[in-house]
């Protein structure tokens, strides 16, 4: 899956569950970033590489597994597939979005 396709999926999830986290989160991949800004309404999703309250670094292929429900976020974190910078409590809220 490409970064554009993954971004489109996050846009759809944000439309359905916007306001669930109330914070900004950046997903950083080698291919680029997906910025989810849930501090505004409607929730904004972009590929802008700007500051966020929480940054999650992982491989895009693993992020897709997360979106598909084939990868548990806690397992990804504990297994070193996901690194979290910033406010960790925000990352824990993502289960309500995904």
CORUR-V254450 format. One record per residue. N is the residue number from 0. D_LAST is the distance of its C-alpha to the last C-alpha in Angstrom with 2 decimals. Layout:
N;D_LAST / N;D_LAST
//
This chain:
0;17.24 / 1;18.44 / 2;17.05 / 3;17.71 / 4;15.79 / 5;12.66 / 6;13.23 / 7;13.73 / 8;10.40 / 9;8.76 / 10;11.54 / 11;10.76 / 12;7.19 / 13;9.13 / 14;11.86 / 15;10.22 / 16;8.54 / 17;10.87 / 18;12.58 / 19;9.97 / 20;10.72 / 21;14.11 / 22;14.54 / 23;14.70 / 24;12.91 / 25;14.38 / 26;13.17 / 27;16.62 / 28;17.73 / 29;21.31 / 30;20.95 / 31;19.90 / 32;17.14 / 33;14.22 / 34;14.66 / 35;12.25 / 36;14.70 / 37;13.49 / 38;17.06 / 39;18.41 / 40;18.18 / 41;17.01 / 42;14.25 / 43;15.67 / 44;14.22 / 45;16.95 / 46;18.32 / 47;20.61 / 48;21.27 / 49;21.88 / 50;21.42 / 51;18.24 / 52;17.99 / 53;15.83 / 54;15.95 / 55;14.05 / 56;16.35 / 57;15.71 / 58;16.86 / 59;15.30 / 60;15.72 / 61;13.70 / 62;10.80 / 63;11.11 / 64;11.20 / 65;7.92 / 66;6.48 / 67;8.99 / 68;8.29 / 69;11.66 / 70;11.19 / 71;10.52 / 72;9.68 / 73;12.90 / 74;14.86 / 75;14.07 / 76;15.26 / 77;18.19 / 78;19.14 / 79;19.50 / 80;17.09 / 81;15.20 / 82;17.34 / 83;16.50 / 84;19.02 / 85;19.48 / 86;18.00 / 87;16.19 / 88;15.25 / 89;12.99 / 90;11.10 / 91;10.89 / 92;9.36 / 93;6.14 / 94;5.13 / 95;5.77 / 96;3.80 / 97;0.00
//
